[in-house]
Amino acid sequence: MAKVIPGRFTAQADEAFVVFIIGIRVNKFFAFRRWIPAAMEMGPMLRTLFKHPEKGMLGAQTFFYWRGIALVQYWRSFEDLEKFARDKGDPHLEAWRRFNKNIGSDGSVGIWHETFLVEAGKYEALSGSLQKLYAHPILFFMRREVIQ
């Protein structure tokens, strides 16, 4: 079992950042040939982003829910996020094209995302006695402070 980071922590950021929430929902469970390839597209994107922090993603965490997967990602700026989404040299644009060509609006798989620009000091982040794997990613790219 991974080591627990004891105590309670909060995070402080001196600059604005972006929270990007993206997900996939399986609408037709037995349409395996539709939703499995769509779900697998996120792996190459995340590997690229973790390998190249200069692209602007600061951290991410994956969540599983009934019939879907969601990711909460933290980005340095909206411009960095948009550049990654549209750059022909990065994996997202081609994955998006494949999704539209192979699935489109057939209803087998739903996709969604939300983007939030967070101003410095206008958020709250708290983590208490969690393993690093489960602690909020925001605590690892910002200045951490111990709460007494």
C-alpha positions in Angstrom: 0.0 0.0 0.0 1.3 3.5 -0.9 2.4 5.7 1.9 -0.3 8.1 3.3 0.7 11.8 3.4 -0.5 12.6 6.9 -2.0 16.0 7.8 -4.2 18.5 6.1 -3.0 20.6 3.2 -4.2 23.5 1.2 -2.8 25.1 -2.0 -2.0 28.6 -3.1 -1.5 29.8 -6.7 0.0 33.1 -7.6 -1.4 33.1 -11.1 -4.7 32.1 -12.8 -5.1 28.6 -14.1 -7.6 26.5 -16.0 -9.7 23.6 -14.9 -10.7 21.3 -17.8 -13.1 18.5 -17.1 -13.6 16.0 -19.9 -15.6 12.8 -20.1 -17.1 10.0 -22.1 -20.4 8.2 -21.5 -21.3 4.8 -22.9 -24.8 5.1 -24.1 -25.1 1.7 -25.8 -23.2 -0.7 -23.5 -23.0 -3.6 -26.0 -21.6 -1.4 -28.8 -18.1 -2.4 -27.7 -16.6 -1.6 -31.1 -17.7 2.0 -30.7 -17.0 2.9 -27.1 -13.7 1.0 -26.4 -11.7 2.7 -29.2 -13.2 6.0 -28.2 -12.2 5.5 -24.5 -8.7 4.4 -25.5 -8.0 7.7 -27.3 -7.3 9.4 -24.0 -4.2 7.3 -23.2 -1.9 8.7 -26.0 -3.0 12.2 -25.2 -2.2 11.9 -21.5 1.1 10.2 -22.2 2.1 13.1 -24.5 1.0 15.7 -21.9 2.9 14.1 -19.0 6.0 13.6 -21.1 5.9 17.2 -22.3 5.0 19.5 -19.3 5.9 22.5 -21.5 2.6 22.0 -23.3 0.9 23.4 -20.2 -1.0 20.6 -18.4 -0.1 20.9 -14.8 -1.8 17.7 -13.5 -4.8 15.4 -13.9 -6.9 12.9 -12.1 -9.2 10.2 -13.6 -12.6 9.3 -12.2 -14.8 6.3 -13.1 -18.6 6.6 -12.9 -21.5 4.4 -14.0 -21.1 4.1 -17.8 -18.3 6.6 -18.1 -14.9 8.0 -17.4 -14.1 11.6 -16.5 -10.8 13.5 -16.1 -10.1 16.6 -14.3 -7.1 18.4 -15.7 -5.3 21.5 -14.6 -3.7 23.8 -17.2 -1.4 26.7 -17.1 -3.7 28.7 -19.5 -6.6 28.4 -21.8 -4.2 29.2 -24.7 -2.1 26.2 -23.8 -5.2 23.9 -23.7 -6.5 25.3 -27.0 -3.1 25.0 -28.7 -2.9 21.3 -27.7 -6.4 20.6 -28.9 -5.8 22.2 -32.4 -2.1 21.3 -33.0 -1.7 18.9 -35.9 1.5 17.5 -34.2 -0.4 16.5 -31.0 -2.7 13.5 -30.7 -6.0 15.3 -29.9 -6.9 16.7 -33.3 -6.5 13.3 -35.1 -8.4 11.5 -32.3 -11.2 14.1 -32.6 -11.4 13.5 -36.4 -11.5 9.7 -35.9 -14.4 10.1 -33.4 -16.4 12.3 -35.8 -15.8 9.9 -38.7 -16.3 6.6 -36.8 -19.0 7.5 -34.3 -20.3 11.0 -35.1 -23.8 11.4 -33.7 -24.9 7.7 -33.8 -25.7 7.9 -30.1 -23.5 5.0 -29.0 -21.0 7.2 -27.1 -21.4 10.6 -25.6 -18.5 13.0 -25.0 -18.5 16.2 -23.0 -16.2 18.8 -21.5 -16.2 21.9 -19.4 -13.5 24.6 -19.1 -13.1 27.0 -16.3 -10.6 29.9 -15.9 -9.8 30.3 -12.2 -8.4 33.5 -11.0 -5.5 33.4 -8.5 -6.9 33.3 -4.9 -10.5 32.6 -6.0 -10.6 28.8 -5.3 -10.2 26.4 -2.4 -8.3 23.2 -2.4 -8.0 20.9 0.6 -6.5 17.4 1.1 -6.3 15.4 4.3 -4.3 12.3 5.0 -4.5 10.7 1.6 -2.1 8.7 -0.5 -0.3 10.8 -3.1 -2.2 8.9 -5.8 -5.6 10.1 -4.4 -4.6 13.5 -3.2 -5.9 16.4 -5.2 -3.5 17.0 -8.1 -3.8 20.8 -7.6 -1.8 20.3 -4.4 1.3 19.1 -6.3 1.7 21.8 -8.8 1.0 24.7 -6.5 2.6 25.9 -3.3 1.4 23.6 -0.5 0.7 24.9 3.0 0.0 22.8 6.1 -3.2 23.5 7.9 -2.9 23.4 11.7 
